[in-house]
Every structure is written in C-alpha cells, then in structure tokens.
Amino acid sequence: MNMKTNIAVLALMALVTFISGCGGKTGPEVYSISGMVNLDGQPLPLGSMLFKDPAGEVKSYFATIKDGSYSTELQPGKWQVQITAMRESKTETEPSADGSGVVPATEQYLPARYNEKTTLEAVVTSDGENTFNFDLESE
C-alpha cells in the first residue's frame, strides 16, 4: 500500500472506533422503579413525583402519576420523595394567559408533609425489586 492509502485506512479505523465508542451508554447506572400512590385508600387520579437526593449532589428525577400508578428510572441510593397533585380552586380565579377571560386557579391539595415538607423516602438498590407504594391521607 502506498502512504495515502495507509493514512486513509488509519483515518477510517479511527473514525469507526470513535463512532462505536459514542454509541454506548453514558452516565450513571439507573434502575426501573414503580409503584402505586393512594390517597385515603383510593388511587391518586393525577399527580407528579419528584425524587431528590437529600444531599443535593445528584440530579433529581421526575415521574407522572396516573390512576395511582407511576414508573421511572433512578440511580441507586436514598431518595427524598415529593408528591404533588393539583385541582381547580373553588374560591380563586385568575386572568387567562391570552386575556380572553378568567380561568379557575389551581391549588395543591395534598398535605405539605408529602411535598414541600416531605417525610417520604425511597431506597433504590441494584438487587431489589424497587417497588415503592405510598399511602397518603388527607388532612
């Protein structure tokens, strides 16, 4: 082979090695988690969950609750769990974004001990089932 062919082959090999290295999984190992969220013994119709690292060193993860069920992926470790659910406020209204009228305001209806002052947690392990059910009670 001549010099130009050798350089072209080496460049092609380097490119293939680079591309094959880029396709692999990057970032931390995560595990599937799931569970149910009940309020007063009934599945929570719609809500959201935020999984926060208590030390604040790892990014937070989010999950949507629909008909009481949720699932997401988390890194292993201990997580603080915040659960929120909004409903239409019976007493307040606010102007619509487009100025066409008034729309009902929404309110958080779960007690603060489940969201802004949460006492809920989940511990995700690499060898566990990682199913976390939360039975909430109204105030």
N, C-alpha and C positions, 0 to 999 in steps of 0.2 A: 504494500500500500504506500501511496505517496503521503507527504506531510499534510496536505489539505484534507485528504480522506481520514487520516488519523485524528486530526483536530475535529472534523465533523462527527466522527464516531464518538469521540470522548465527550463532545458537547451534547450529543444526543443521549448518551448514557447518563450524563449529569442531569439533564432535563428530566428523563424518565425517573431517576432516583429522587429528584426534588418533588415531582408531581406525586409519586407514590407515597412519599412521606407526608404530603399535605392532606391526604385523604383520611388519615387515621383520626381517631377520637382525641380531642384535646380537652384539657380542663380536668376538673376533679371528678372522681368516681361518684355516680349518683345511683340511687335505688328507688324503685317504684314504691309508693305508699298509697294507701287508700283507706276509706272508712266511711262511717255514717255520722251525721250531725243531727241530733234530735233536740227539739225544743218542747218542753213539757210533755215528753213521751211521743211526739209526732215528728216526722221528718221535716227539717227546715226546708221550706219551699225553694228559696233562692238566697244565696249569700256568698260571701267570699272569705278566704282564709289567707293569712299571711304567716309564714314560718320565718321567724327571725332568730339569728344567732344571739344568745344572751350576751356574749362578749362583744358583739358588733364587728367581728373580724371576717365573717363570711357573708356573701351576698344573701339577701332574703329571697324566698320562693313564694309563689302565689298559686292558689287553687280556687276554682269556682265550685260552689255547692249548688246542686240542682236536685230537687226532690230528696234532700238529705244526703246524697252521695257526692263524694269528691275523690279525686286522684291526682297525683302529681309525682314529681321525682325530687328527691332531696339527697344531699350529701349525708354520710353517716355522722351522728353526733346528737347532742341535745338541742332541741329547738323550742323556742317560746312560740306559742300558737295564739294568734289573734283572729277571732271570728266576728264578722260584721254582717248585718242584714238591715236593709233599708226598706221603709214603707212610706206610703203617702201620709203626710202630716194632716191631721184633721183640723188643725187650727190655723195653719200658716199657708200663705201663698206667696209667690214671687213672680216678677215680670218674666215673660218668656224671652229667650235669647234674641229672637227676631223682632221683638217689640209688638207682636200681633195680639197680645193679650196676657192673661195671667195663668200660670200653671201651678198646680199644687206643689208645695215644697215637700221634701222627703226628710225622714228622721231615722236615726239609728235606734232600733227598738230592742236590741239585746243589752243586758246589763253590762256596765263598764268592766266588770270582773272577767268578761270574756273577750274584751278588745283593748281599750286604752289602758286598763289596769289588770291585764290578764294574769290569771293564775294557771292557765293551761300550758301543758308541755307535751312533747313527743320525743322519744329517744329512738333514732333510726340506727339500725345495726346492719352490718353486711351479711349476717347469717340469720336474721329474723324475718318473720312474716311481714312486719311493718304495716300492720293494720291498726289504725287508731280511731276509735269511736268516741264521740263527745256527746254526753247527755247534759244539755243545758236546761236551766229553769228560769222562767220569767221572775221578775221581782214582784 
